[in-house]
Amino acid sequence: MAQTFTNGESNASVRSKLNGNAAELTSMVFNVPSYAAYVTQSNTDNPVPNFKSNIGASISWTRDAMGYFTITASSSVFTDLKTVVIASGTGASGYIDPKQFYIERQSGTVLKMGVIASGAADDNFKMNIIIMVLP
């Protein structure tokens, strides 16, 4: 469904129009398999994604230790040198709680993610992530 955006439109309005459509949008624009999610994580819990996907596999998230997480695909879809990950977010408290997200492909089924705040591994985040697999 086509969306119309106006100059000066609020971020909340744009997010509302795009909510849940990121994977479909990346697929239309790039014509590649993709997974897009808004992910939250608290305390020692596993991350919880709200996602759209046409990547061809189920994706699960686990917390390995403080600030360290594993993203696992049910089949080998993370192709070497063709898997692109874009991630951004903050701590649970928003912009006053900045986080850095480092993601590395370990195999066709595993991505590892580190979350850093003030130079140390940290939990409690909210993030947007897009995983695309190029042809």
C-alpha positions as CSV (number, residue, x, y, z in Angstrom):
1,M,0.0,0.0,0.0
2,A,1.5,3.4,-1.0
3,Q,2.0,5.9,1.7
4,T,2.1,9.7,1.3
5,F,4.5,11.8,3.4
6,T,4.5,15.5,3.9
7,N,7.4,17.8,4.6
8,G,7.6,18.4,8.3
9,E,5.5,15.4,9.2
10,S,6.2,14.2,12.7
11,N,8.5,11.2,13.3
12,A,5.6,9.5,15.2
13,S,3.4,9.9,12.1
14,V,6.0,8.5,9.8
15,R,6.6,5.5,12.1
16,S,2.9,4.9,12.3
17,K,2.7,4.7,8.5
18,L,5.7,2.4,8.2
19,N,5.0,0.3,11.3
20,G,5.3,-3.4,10.4
21,N,6.1,-2.7,6.8
22,A,9.9,-2.3,6.9
23,A,10.6,-5.8,5.5
24,E,8.1,-5.3,2.7
25,L,9.6,-1.9,1.9
26,T,13.2,-3.2,1.8
27,S,12.1,-6.1,-0.3
28,M,10.3,-3.8,-2.8
29,V,13.2,-1.3,-2.9
30,F,16.1,-3.8,-3.0
31,N,14.2,-6.9,-4.2
32,V,16.1,-9.0,-1.7
33,P,15.1,-11.3,1.2
34,S,14.9,-9.2,4.3
35,Y,14.0,-9.3,8.0
36,A,13.1,-6.0,9.8
37,A,12.3,-5.8,13.5
38,Y,11.8,-3.4,16.4
39,V,13.5,-5.3,19.3
40,T,13.3,-4.6,23.0
41,Q,15.4,-6.3,25.7
42,S,15.2,-5.9,29.5
43,N,17.2,-7.2,32.5
44,T,18.3,-10.9,31.8
45,D,15.4,-11.6,29.4
46,N,15.9,-12.7,25.8
47,P,15.3,-9.9,23.2
48,V,11.7,-9.7,22.0
49,P,11.3,-8.7,18.3
50,N,8.2,-7.3,16.6
51,F,9.1,-8.2,13.0
52,K,8.2,-8.7,9.4
53,S,10.2,-11.1,7.3
54,N,10.6,-12.7,3.9
55,I,14.1,-14.0,4.6
56,G,13.1,-17.6,4.2
57,A,13.8,-18.8,7.8
58,S,12.5,-18.4,11.3
59,I,14.7,-16.0,13.4
60,S,15.2,-16.4,17.1
61,W,17.0,-14.1,19.6
62,T,18.8,-15.2,22.8
63,R,20.7,-13.4,25.5
64,D,24.1,-15.1,26.1
65,A,25.5,-12.8,28.8
66,M,25.2,-9.1,29.8
67,G,25.4,-7.2,26.5
68,Y,25.9,-10.3,24.3
69,F,23.2,-11.8,22.1
70,T,22.7,-14.4,19.4
71,I,20.4,-14.1,16.4
72,T,19.8,-17.6,15.0
73,A,18.1,-18.5,11.7
74,S,16.3,-21.9,11.3
75,S,18.1,-22.5,8.0
76,S,21.3,-21.2,6.4
77,V,20.2,-17.8,5.0
78,F,23.1,-15.5,6.3
79,T,25.2,-15.8,3.2
80,D,28.9,-14.9,3.6
81,L,29.8,-11.5,2.1
82,K,26.1,-10.9,1.1
83,T,24.4,-10.4,4.4
84,V,23.9,-6.7,5.3
85,V,22.8,-5.6,8.7
86,I,21.6,-2.1,9.6
87,A,20.9,-1.5,13.3
88,S,20.2,1.5,15.5
89,G,18.7,2.2,18.8
90,T,19.0,3.4,22.4
91,G,18.9,2.2,25.9
92,A,15.5,1.6,27.5
93,S,15.6,5.2,28.8
94,G,15.8,6.7,25.2
95,Y,18.3,9.2,23.9
96,I,19.8,9.9,27.3
97,D,20.9,6.2,27.4
98,P,22.9,5.8,24.1
99,K,24.0,2.3,23.0
100,Q,26.2,1.0,20.2
101,F,25.3,-2.2,18.4
102,Y,28.0,-4.4,16.9
103,I,26.8,-7.3,14.7
104,E,29.0,-10.1,13.2
105,R,28.1,-13.0,10.9
106,Q,29.4,-16.2,12.4
107,S,27.8,-18.7,10.0
108,G,24.9,-19.2,7.7
109,T,22.6,-19.5,10.6
110,V,24.2,-17.3,13.3
111,L,24.8,-13.6,13.9
112,K,26.4,-12.4,17.1
113,M,25.5,-9.0,18.6
114,G,27.3,-7.0,21.2
115,V,25.6,-4.0,22.9
116,I,27.9,-1.4,24.4
117,A,27.2,1.6,26.7
118,S,29.9,3.9,28.1
119,G,32.6,1.4,26.9
120,A,31.1,-1.7,28.6
121,A,28.7,-4.5,27.6
122,D,25.2,-3.6,28.6
123,D,21.6,-4.8,28.6
124,N,18.2,-3.0,28.4
125,F,17.8,-1.7,24.9
126,K,15.3,-0.9,22.2
127,M,16.4,-1.0,18.6
128,N,15.5,-1.2,14.9
129,I,17.3,-3.8,12.8
130,I,17.1,-4.7,9.1
131,I,18.9,-7.8,7.8
132,M,19.1,-8.1,4.0
133,V,20.7,-10.9,2.0
134,L,22.0,-9.6,-1.3
135,P,21.9,-11.7,-4.5
